[in-house]
Amino acid sequence: MFNVGFSEALVICIVALVVFGPKKLPEIGRALGRGLREFRKAASDVMEGAEEDTKDGTQGKDR
């Protein structure tokens, strides 16, 4: 998706460290991790629901 090499990632990390400070970075990382985890879980639930609807033949129909 994004073609980010080591040097670009290092610059991004240094800028984040300067902007947010060393005390806030772990909190921001945890919050981003939780957000990504919730997003993946929700996307997985939607995909499973769509697969079940397709198997049941109820795609696009009211139950």
Secondary structure, DSSP 8 states (H G I E B T S, - for coil): -----HHHHHHHHHHHHHHH-TTTHHHHHHHHHHHHHHHHHHHHHHHHHHHHHHHHT-TTS--
